[in-house]
Amino acid sequence: MFINVLSMIEFSYKNEGSRMVVLRCIGPSNFFLERVLFPTDILTFMAPNDSRVEIWGNEMYGPKLEERIRISSESEDATLVA
């Protein structure tokens, strides 16, 4: 697996909710990152261009996709709400 370092983009996410969430980042060349974020936690990481971030919360019936974000060098704010 080879990821061109020049195509990596810095991304930050802050959990502004009152409950824990799971952040998943899925990108090209088998890039995958998954972290648990507690309320007020901030996660900053480098990800390949065109990766997607999914924010998963938890409901009584199980996990719920709350937000999708596209990481792209072409747009500063490409948030997609699920």
One Martini backbone bead per residue (centre of mass of N, CA, C, O) as a GRO file, in nm:
protein
   82
    1MET     BB    1   0.096   0.037   0.024
    2PHE     BB    2   0.041   0.369  -0.130
    3ILE     BB    3   0.071   0.706  -0.008
    4ASN     BB    4   0.060   1.020  -0.101
    5VAL     BB    5   0.162   1.279   0.092
    6LEU     BB    6   0.063   1.522  -0.092
    7SER     BB    7  -0.256   1.408  -0.067
    8MET     BB    8  -0.272   1.510   0.214
    9ILE     BB    9  -0.514   1.605   0.471
   10GLU     BB   10  -0.614   1.814   0.707
   11PHE     BB   11  -0.827   1.711   0.989
   12SER     BB   12  -1.110   1.830   1.188
   13TYR     BB   13  -1.293   1.720   1.490
   14LYS     BB   14  -1.581   1.811   1.690
   15ASN     BB   15  -1.755   1.712   1.973
   16GLU     BB   16  -2.066   1.889   2.038
   17GLY     BB   17  -2.196   1.688   2.193
   18SER     BB   18  -2.332   1.481   2.475
   19ARG     BB   19  -2.209   1.231   2.318
   20MET     BB   20  -2.075   0.968   2.205
   21VAL     BB   21  -1.860   0.900   1.919
   22VAL     BB   22  -1.790   0.767   1.590
   23LEU     BB   23  -1.504   0.786   1.388
   24ARG     BB   24  -1.487   0.745   1.029
   25CYS     BB   25  -1.220   0.684   0.792
   26ILE     BB   26  -1.243   0.659   0.430
   27GLY     BB   27  -1.003   0.563   0.179
   28PRO     BB   28  -0.774   0.535  -0.025
   29SER     BB   29  -0.569   0.267  -0.012
   30ASN     BB   30  -0.700   0.146   0.260
   31PHE     BB   31  -0.794   0.374   0.430
   32PHE     BB   32  -0.821   0.370   0.801
   33LEU     BB   33  -1.024   0.529   1.065
   34GLU     BB   34  -1.089   0.482   1.426
   35ARG     BB   35  -1.279   0.682   1.671
   36VAL     BB   36  -1.340   0.787   1.993
   37LEU     BB   37  -1.567   1.055   2.101
   38PHE     BB   38  -1.601   1.277   2.333
   39PRO     BB   39  -1.715   1.530   2.468
   40THR     BB   40  -1.510   1.794   2.327
   41ASP     BB   41  -1.352   1.641   2.140
   42ILE     BB   42  -1.046   1.647   1.940
   43LEU     BB   43  -0.966   1.556   1.597
   44THR     BB   44  -0.645   1.526   1.434
   45PHE     BB   45  -0.571   1.450   1.083
   46MET     BB   46  -0.446   1.257   0.818
   47ALA     BB   47  -0.581   1.246   0.479
   48PRO     BB   48  -0.688   1.154   0.196
   49ASN     BB   49  -0.800   1.251  -0.076
   50ASP     BB   50  -1.139   1.165  -0.089
   51SER     BB   51  -1.241   1.119   0.178
   52ARG     BB   52  -1.454   0.973   0.435
   53VAL     BB   53  -1.670   1.083   0.695
   54GLU     BB   54  -1.810   0.918   0.984
   55ILE     BB   55  -2.082   0.973   1.214
   56TRP     BB   56  -2.150   0.781   1.508
   57GLY     BB   57  -2.417   0.693   1.692
   58ASN     BB   58  -2.657   0.619   1.965
   59GLU     BB   59  -2.932   0.418   2.001
   60MET     BB   60  -3.161   0.203   2.121
   61TYR     BB   61  -3.135   0.024   1.836
   62GLY     BB   62  -2.850   0.160   1.765
   63PRO     BB   63  -2.672   0.263   1.525
   64LYS     BB   64  -2.612   0.608   1.389
   65LEU     BB   65  -2.600   0.804   1.116
   66GLU     BB   66  -2.524   1.159   1.138
   67GLU     BB   67  -2.258   1.204   0.945
   68ARG     BB   68  -2.109   1.345   0.643
   69ILE     BB   69  -1.767   1.381   0.515
   70ARG     BB   70  -1.569   1.542   0.278
   71ILE     BB   71  -1.232   1.509   0.182
   72SER     BB   72  -1.109   1.811   0.024
   73SER     BB   73  -0.909   2.038  -0.154
   74GLU     BB   74  -1.158   2.198  -0.306
   75SER     BB   75  -1.311   2.201  -0.018
   76GLU     BB   76  -1.370   2.325   0.297
   77ASP     BB   77  -1.708   2.260   0.310
   78ALA     BB   78  -1.830   1.909   0.288
   79THR     BB   79  -2.114   1.860   0.424
   80LEU     BB   80  -2.305   1.556   0.496
   81VAL     BB   81  -2.616   1.476   0.581
   82ALA     BB   82  -2.790   1.180   0.677
   0.00000   0.00000   0.00000
